[in-house]
Amino acid sequence: MQSHTRALIAASAFAFVTGKKVAGLYDHAEARDRLIAAESRRDQLQGFDGERQVKFSGRLPELYDEGDRVSIAMAITDGTVEGYDRGSATSYTARVADDFVQLYDHGAKAWFDYDVQNPDAAMSYYRGGAGAA
């Protein structure tokens, strides 16, 4: 799975599970901020990947990445998100807890961690520790 797809999934999972807006992510694997935003309303999502300048959106259980022109399946149960990226033919599992997202990419056989930026506090993360961990 591509790194931008993992970030899109992490932002979407956080927005759906918490109901909070995403103003950006800190990608621990790449040690950098990602320009990505997402907002959910019930089972619908609107998002924007600022690095690729493309929208992603959809209604559960399917999201659509306009940049890669692929669908991403997503199902949520008790804070755990599971799904399938049709672009890479890869499954994933994401956990949302303490304003933090951990995503397991089954294709890469690795975990990826993301802090989520709070849109109401300039350059601030919900859990307050991006880059510090």
Backbone as a chain_set.jsonl record, in Angstrom:
{"seq": "MQSHTRALIAASAFAFVTGKKVAGLYDHAEARDRLIAAESRRDQLQGFDGERQVKFSGRLPELYDEGDRVSIAMAITDGTVEGYDRGSATSYTARVADDFVQLYDHGAKAWFDYDVQNPDAAMSYYRGGAGAA", "coords": {"N": [[0.855, -1.175, 0.0], [0.505, 2.24, -0.738], [2.163, 5.032, 0.848], [0.687, 7.426, 0.989], [-1.88, 6.455, 0.777], [-2.168, 4.975, 3.129], [-2.103, 7.134, 4.936], [-4.428, 8.529, 4.183], [-6.346, 6.612, 4.892], [-5.872, 6.492, 7.669], [-6.568, 9.125, 8.477], [-9.271, 9.154, 7.729], [-10.299, 7.025, 9.27], [-9.893, 8.043, 11.878], [-11.576, 10.337, 11.811], [-14.117, 9.139, 11.425], [-14.356, 7.387, 13.694], [-13.973, 9.029, 15.989], [-15.464, 11.324, 15.487], [-14.314, 13.76, 15.279], [-12.725, 16.512, 13.557], [-10.069, 16.316, 11.17], [-7.062, 17.969, 10.713], [-4.595, 17.55, 9.786], [-1.836, 15.224, 9.731], [0.697, 13.655, 11.695], [3.137, 11.722, 10.52], [4.677, 9.092, 11.777], [6.362, 7.08, 10.747], [7.542, 8.244, 8.521], [8.518, 10.463, 9.691], [7.373, 13.096, 9.522], [5.129, 15.884, 8.891], [1.906, 15.548, 7.446], [-0.094, 16.91, 4.916], [-3.227, 16.739, 5.18], [-6.732, 16.476, 5.314], [-9.835, 15.72, 6.94], [-13.302, 15.049, 7.445], [-16.15, 13.778, 9.047], [-19.613, 12.926, 8.816], [-21.901, 11.209, 10.334], [-22.207, 8.414, 8.436], [-20.834, 9.396, 6.278], [-18.063, 10.854, 4.514], [-15.799, 13.526, 3.903], [-12.819, 14.511, 2.423], [-9.467, 15.841, 1.954], [-6.432, 15.625, 0.307], [-3.761, 17.445, 0.621], [-1.148, 17.356, -0.319], [-1.196, 15.866, -2.657], [-3.161, 17.233, -3.887], [-5.866, 16.383, -4.162], [-9.225, 15.144, -3.779], [-10.865, 12.985, -1.405], [-13.501, 10.826, -0.616], [-16.736, 9.593, 0.464], [-19.244, 7.165, 1.342], [-19.724, 5.037, 4.025], [-19.811, 1.586, 3.314], [-17.675, 2.294, 1.58], [-14.981, 4.243, 0.391], [-13.664, 6.733, -1.816], [-10.766, 7.447, -3.574], [-9.871, 10.108, -5.335], [-7.501, 10.794, -6.578], [-5.903, 8.445, -7.057], [-7.876, 7.065, -8.207], [-9.342, 4.905, -7.095], [-11.238, 2.618, -5.065], [-11.73, 2.246, -1.547], [-12.408, -0.049, 0.832], [-14.129, 0.04, 3.968], [-14.805, -0.817, 7.263], [-16.223, -0.374, 10.468], [-15.848, -1.247, 13.83], [-16.328, -0.909, 17.163], [-14.193, 1.057, 17.544], [-12.183, -0.079, 16.071], [-10.967, -0.321, 12.816], [-11.402, -1.916, 9.793], [-10.428, -3.049, 6.551], [-10.031, -2.845, 2.954], [-7.777, -2.026, 0.47], [-8.309, -1.38, -2.754], [-6.605, -0.516, -4.728], [-3.986, -1.417, -4.184], [-4.531, -3.981, -3.636], [-4.613, -4.822, -0.956], [-5.148, -5.648, 2.452], [-6.075, -3.96, 5.516], [-5.802, -2.943, 8.977], [-6.924, -0.747, 11.415], [-6.443, 1.037, 14.441], [-7.997, 3.259, 16.629], [-7.268, 5.332, 19.215], [-6.954, 7.366, 22.105], [-6.634, 9.754, 20.638], [-4.952, 9.098, 18.523], [-3.689, 7.185, 15.825], [-3.149, 3.878, 14.858], [-2.069, 1.923, 12.261], [-2.208, -1.129, 10.629], [-0.658, -2.442, 7.937], [-1.314, -4.999, 5.941], [-0.048, -5.875, 3.637], [2.542, -4.743, 3.733], [3.245, -5.825, 6.085], [3.51, -4.468, 8.545], [3.273, -2.023, 11.228], [1.986, 1.317, 11.305], [2.155, 4.565, 12.594], [0.22, 7.429, 13.585], [-0.16, 10.765, 14.599], [-2.804, 13.051, 15.188], [-3.723, 16.138, 13.856], [-5.225, 18.909, 15.436], [-7.794, 20.943, 14.305], [-8.64, 23.248, 15.549], [-6.629, 24.391, 16.968], [-3.848, 25.956, 16.128], [-1.304, 24.27, 14.459], [-1.246, 22.241, 16.388], [-1.55, 19.14, 18.066], [-4.053, 16.672, 18.824], [-3.393, 14.928, 20.972], [-1.153, 16.161, 21.841], [1.558, 15.487, 21.422], [3.021, 15.185, 18.978], [5.71, 14.1, 17.063], [7.267, 14.018, 19.297], [7.322, 11.531, 20.356]], "CA": [[0.0, 0.0, 0.0], [1.293, 3.465, -0.799], [2.135, 5.786, 2.101], [-0.414, 8.39, 0.992], [-3.112, 5.699, 1.008], [-2.214, 4.718, 4.57], [-2.452, 8.401, 5.588], [-5.847, 8.758, 3.882], [-7.102, 5.673, 5.722], [-5.729, 6.915, 9.066], [-7.383, 10.339, 8.658], [-10.679, 8.754, 7.617], [-10.629, 6.211, 10.44], [-9.981, 8.946, 13.022], [-12.781, 11.164, 11.667], [-15.301, 8.309, 11.645], [-14.418, 6.819, 15.042], [-14.065, 10.062, 17.031], [-16.359, 12.421, 15.115], [-13.521, 14.991, 15.256], [-12.11, 16.884, 12.284], [-8.633, 16.114, 11.004], [-6.449, 19.086, 9.999], [-3.284, 17.087, 9.344], [-1.306, 14.056, 10.437], [2.138, 13.475, 11.822], [3.453, 10.362, 10.103], [5.868, 8.688, 12.521], [7.254, 6.265, 9.908], [8.284, 9.145, 7.642], [8.965, 11.572, 10.536], [6.982, 14.362, 8.91], [3.725, 16.26, 8.85], [1.201, 15.325, 6.177], [-1.169, 17.867, 4.661], [-4.415, 15.95, 4.87], [-7.87, 16.883, 6.135], [-11.002, 14.844, 6.813], [-14.429, 15.317, 8.331], [-17.242, 12.828, 8.822], [-20.96, 13.151, 9.335], [-22.48, 9.862, 10.392], [-21.482, 7.442, 7.616], [-20.264, 10.076, 5.111], [-16.769, 11.483, 4.737], [-15.189, 14.41, 2.921], [-11.424, 14.712, 2.765], [-8.602, 16.446, 0.946], [-5.01, 15.369, 0.43], [-3.13, 18.66, 0.134], [0.104, 17.06, -1.01], [-1.53, 15.407, -4.013], [-4.197, 18.144, -4.386], [-7.01, 15.58, -4.586], [-10.26, 14.849, -2.795], [-11.306, 11.614, -1.152], [-14.817, 10.935, 0.023], [-17.572, 8.425, 0.302], [-20.19, 6.737, 2.357], [-19.374, 3.675, 4.445], [-18.487, 1.01, 3.557], [-16.721, 2.567, 0.503], [-14.421, 5.562, 0.153], [-13.068, 6.829, -3.149], [-9.596, 8.312, -3.693], [-9.933, 10.66, -6.687], [-6.159, 10.849, -7.158], [-5.536, 7.129, -7.574], [-9.086, 6.536, -8.848], [-9.622, 3.58, -6.54], [-12.098, 2.532, -3.888], [-11.169, 1.657, -0.35], [-13.472, -0.567, 1.695], [-13.885, 0.378, 5.363], [-15.841, -1.225, 8.217], [-15.828, 0.072, 11.802], [-16.438, -1.946, 14.964], [-15.744, -0.589, 18.472], [-12.922, 1.757, 17.462], [-11.277, -0.766, 15.152], [-11.353, -0.156, 11.423], [-10.814, -2.934, 8.926], [-10.833, -2.841, 5.179], [-9.28, -3.347, 1.818], [-7.402, -1.037, -0.539], [-8.396, -2.032, -4.056], [-5.475, -0.088, -5.546], [-2.827, -2.283, -3.93], [-5.057, -5.31, -3.3], [-4.061, -5.058, 0.373], [-6.01, -5.437, 3.611], [-5.501, -3.161, 6.597], [-6.514, -2.831, 10.241], [-6.529, 0.485, 12.104], [-6.983, 1.246, 15.787], [-8.047, 4.665, 17.022], [-7.336, 5.455, 20.671], [-6.197, 8.481, 22.656], [-6.361, 10.718, 19.565], [-3.797, 8.534, 17.854], [-4.101, 6.091, 14.943], [-2.178, 2.862, 14.493], [-2.573, 1.215, 11.094], [-1.43, -2.292, 10.208], [-0.729, -2.702, 6.496], [-1.06, -6.43, 5.802], [0.896, -6.07, 2.54], [3.881, -4.4, 4.223], [3.428, -6.57, 7.333], [4.087, -3.51, 9.491], [2.406, -1.018, 11.841], [2.295, 2.711, 11.019], [1.537, 5.393, 13.63], [-0.122, 8.798, 13.186], [-0.805, 11.727, 15.488], [-3.803, 13.794, 14.417], [-3.699, 17.575, 14.131], [-6.472, 19.54, 15.855], [-8.01, 22.137, 13.475], [-8.985, 24.403, 16.372], [-5.421, 24.889, 17.631], [-2.843, 26.018, 15.064], [-0.143, 23.378, 14.55], [-1.327, 21.487, 17.634], [-2.113, 17.825, 17.903], [-5.009, 16.352, 19.856], [-2.774, 14.36, 22.166], [-0.105, 17.072, 22.252], [2.925, 15.012, 21.413], [3.528, 14.805, 17.666], [7.137, 14.23, 16.885], [7.961, 13.858, 20.572], [7.388, 10.108, 20.711]], "C": [[0.901, 1.238, 0.0], [1.144, 4.262, 0.501], [1.009, 6.805, 2.127], [-1.769, 7.701, 1.199], [-3.26, 5.366, 2.487], [-2.64, 5.986, 5.323], [-3.928, 8.731, 5.376], [-6.72, 7.865, 4.761], [-7.044, 6.096, 7.189], [-6.596, 8.139, 9.358], [-8.863, 9.998, 8.651], [-11.124, 7.972, 8.843], [-10.808, 7.1, 11.67], [-11.269, 9.762, 12.968], [-14.044, 10.35, 11.949], [-15.43, 7.868, 13.105], [-14.652, 7.888, 16.107], [-15.102, 11.137, 16.752], [-15.644, 13.766, 15.086], [-12.966, 15.239, 13.858], [-10.611, 16.611, 12.329], [-8.093, 17.274, 10.181], [-5.065, 18.728, 9.468], [-2.884, 15.877, 10.162], [0.193, 14.204, 10.61], [2.397, 12.001, 11.573], [4.764, 9.96, 10.775], [6.845, 7.88, 11.672], [8.113, 7.145, 9.013], [8.811, 10.368, 8.381], [8.657, 12.926, 9.911], [5.49, 14.595, 9.029], [3.172, 15.97, 7.47], [0.053, 16.315, 6.073], [-2.403, 17.097, 4.215], [-5.523, 16.359, 5.834], [-9.026, 15.924, 5.896], [-12.051, 15.247, 7.832], [-15.539, 14.335, 7.997], [-18.54, 13.364, 9.41], [-21.695, 11.835, 9.18], [-21.654, 8.908, 9.543], [-20.877, 8.053, 6.358], [-18.973, 10.781, 5.476], [-16.408, 12.384, 3.562], [-13.753, 14.611, 3.36], [-10.646, 15.326, 1.623], [-7.155, 16.138, 1.286], [-4.285, 16.548, -0.212], [-1.832, 18.429, -0.608], [-0.146, 16.631, -2.452], [-2.574, 16.299, -4.673], [-5.403, 17.382, -4.947], [-7.973, 15.352, -3.427], [-10.373, 13.345, -2.596], [-12.593, 11.732, -0.359], [-15.553, 9.619, -0.129], [-18.51, 8.222, 1.461], [-19.812, 5.304, 2.714], [-20.316, 2.675, 3.798], [-17.451, 1.311, 2.464], [-16.285, 4.025, 0.471], [-13.798, 5.551, -1.233], [-11.949, 7.852, -3.131], [-9.56, 8.811, -5.135], [-8.568, 10.721, -7.36], [-5.741, 9.536, -7.79], [-6.691, 6.466, -8.327], [-9.373, 5.102, -8.42], [-10.546, 3.692, -5.335], [-11.354, 1.848, -2.755], [-12.33, 1.226, 0.535], [-13.096, -0.291, 3.144], [-15.079, -0.048, 6.205], [-15.34, -0.9, 9.615], [-16.597, -0.694, 12.863], [-15.668, -1.583, 16.22], [-14.351, 0.051, 18.392], [-11.875, 1.091, 16.595], [-11.84, -0.664, 13.743], [-10.636, -1.221, 10.608], [-11.28, -2.682, 7.51], [-9.83, -3.345, 4.179], [-9.034, -2.209, 0.846], [-7.375, -1.729, -1.895], [-7.225, -1.659, -4.966], [-4.258, -0.99, -5.398], [-3.227, -3.723, -3.654], [-4.526, -5.759, -1.931], [-5.095, -4.78, 1.453], [-5.283, -4.578, 4.634], [-6.387, -3.267, 7.825], [-6.014, -1.56, 10.905], [-7.211, 0.55, 13.458], [-6.897, 2.731, 16.112], [-8.217, 4.705, 18.531], [-6.482, 6.639, 21.102], [-5.764, 9.478, 21.589], [-5.105, 10.364, 18.771], [-4.305, 7.392, 16.985], [-2.912, 5.173, 14.682], [-2.794, 2.048, 13.364], [-1.642, 0.062, 10.758], [-1.702, -2.54, 8.739], [-0.336, -4.162, 6.299], [-0.087, -6.735, 4.667], [2.33, -5.818, 2.973], [4.249, -5.197, 5.473], [4.084, -5.697, 8.396], [3.001, -2.57, 10.012], [2.915, 0.37, 11.474], [1.497, 3.57, 11.99], [1.359, 6.83, 13.163], [-0.697, 9.572, 14.365], [-1.706, 12.582, 14.607], [-3.806, 15.255, 14.847], [-5.105, 18.108, 14.39], [-6.683, 20.818, 15.04], [-8.298, 23.397, 14.287], [-7.791, 24.994, 17.118], [-4.273, 24.822, 16.624], [-1.619, 25.158, 15.376], [-0.094, 22.597, 15.861], [-1.995, 20.148, 17.354], [-3.025, 17.507, 19.076], [-4.343, 15.835, 21.126], [-1.521, 15.108, 22.596], [1.32, 16.6, 22.096], [3.487, 14.625, 20.067], [5.014, 15.065, 17.576], [7.923, 14.004, 18.164], [8.159, 12.389, 20.936], [8.533, 9.402, 20.029]], "O": [[1.935, 1.262, 0.667], [0.116, 4.174, 1.173], [0.422, 7.035, 3.185], [-2.696, 8.306, 1.738], [-4.356, 5.465, 3.039], [-3.451, 5.914, 6.246], [-4.601, 9.17, 6.309], [-7.723, 8.322, 5.31], [-8.062, 6.062, 7.88], [-7.282, 8.182, 10.379], [-9.624, 10.5, 9.478], [-12.197, 8.224, 9.393], [-11.768, 6.931, 12.422], [-11.976, 9.869, 13.97], [-14.944, 10.827, 12.641], [-16.51, 7.971, 13.686], [-15.442, 7.68, 17.028], [-15.574, 11.795, 17.679], [-16.281, 14.801, 14.893], [-12.762, 14.308, 13.079], [-9.978, 16.668, 13.384], [-8.588, 17.546, 9.087], [-4.439, 19.528, 8.773], [-3.52, 15.55, 11.163], [0.872, 14.803, 9.776], [1.933, 11.141, 12.322], [5.834, 10.43, 10.389], [8.055, 7.992, 11.868], [9.279, 6.835, 8.769], [9.472, 11.218, 7.785], [9.529, 13.785, 9.78], [4.7, 13.672, 9.233], [3.859, 16.12, 6.46], [-0.683, 16.528, 7.036], [-2.596, 16.838, 3.027], [-5.281, 16.561, 7.024], [-9.185, 15.383, 4.802], [-11.739, 15.718, 8.926], [-15.837, 14.086, 6.829], [-18.548, 14.142, 10.363], [-22.055, 11.409, 8.083], [-20.509, 8.618, 9.889], [-20.452, 7.324, 5.462], [-18.804, 11.249, 6.602], [-16.666, 12.064, 2.402], [-13.491, 14.856, 4.538], [-11.095, 15.336, 0.477], [-6.708, 16.361, 2.411], [-4.202, 16.643, -1.437], [-1.455, 19.242, -1.452], [0.608, 16.993, -3.355], [-2.853, 16.158, -5.864], [-5.897, 17.677, -6.036], [-7.585, 15.367, -2.258], [-10.035, 12.548, -3.471], [-12.749, 12.63, 0.467], [-15.072, 8.673, -0.753], [-18.555, 8.998, 2.415], [-19.606, 4.464, 1.838], [-21.522, 2.916, 3.748], [-16.423, 0.636, 2.42], [-17.116, 4.932, 0.518], [-13.448, 4.495, -1.76], [-12.153, 8.994, -2.72], [-9.259, 8.048, -6.052], [-8.486, 10.702, -8.588], [-5.277, 9.512, -8.93], [-6.512, 5.446, -8.992], [-9.611, 4.217, -9.241], [-10.617, 4.73, -4.678], [-10.484, 1.003, -2.965], [-13.144, 2.055, 0.94], [-11.927, -0.37, 3.522], [-16.219, 0.309, 5.908], [-14.168, -1.12, 9.922], [-17.824, -0.787, 12.818], [-14.487, -1.908, 16.339], [-13.435, -0.372, 19.097], [-10.79, 1.64, 16.403], [-13.028, -0.89, 13.511], [-9.424, -1.402, 10.72], [-12.377, -2.171, 7.283], [-8.932, -4.132, 4.479], [-9.965, -1.512, 0.444], [-6.512, -2.568, -2.152], [-6.89, -2.413, -5.88], [-3.579, -1.29, -6.38], [-2.37, -4.586, -3.461], [-4.064, -6.887, -1.758], [-5.83, -3.795, 1.381], [-4.056, -4.476, 4.63], [-7.561, -3.629, 7.737], [-4.808, -1.319, 10.953], [-8.374, 0.179, 13.615], [-5.869, 3.373, 15.899], [-9.192, 4.177, 19.067], [-5.418, 6.887, 20.535], [-4.645, 9.989, 21.635], [-4.313, 11.232, 18.404], [-5.25, 6.701, 17.363], [-1.82, 5.623, 14.335], [-3.909, 1.543, 13.493], [-0.433, 0.249, 10.618], [-2.835, -2.814, 8.342], [0.828, -4.526, 6.467], [0.624, -7.739, 4.717], [3.232, -6.582, 2.628], [5.413, -5.242, 5.872], [5.049, -6.09, 9.052], [1.976, -2.343, 9.368], [4.121, 0.583, 11.346], [0.304, 3.339, 12.191], [2.2, 7.384, 12.455], [-1.607, 9.099, 15.046], [-1.414, 12.809, 13.433], [-3.881, 15.571, 16.035], [-6.047, 17.8, 13.661], [-5.829, 21.703, 15.078], [-8.207, 24.504, 13.756], [-7.934, 25.992, 17.823], [-3.786, 23.736, 16.31], [-0.987, 25.306, 16.422], [0.988, 22.324, 16.382], [-2.888, 20.044, 16.514], [-2.816, 17.997, 20.186], [-4.69, 16.257, 22.229], [-0.892, 14.749, 23.59], [2.231, 17.259, 22.598], [4.382, 13.782, 20.019], [5.503, 16.124, 17.967], [9.139, 13.817, 18.11], [9.044, 12.044, 21.72], [8.723, 8.202, 20.225]]}, "num_chains": 1, "name": "protein.A"}
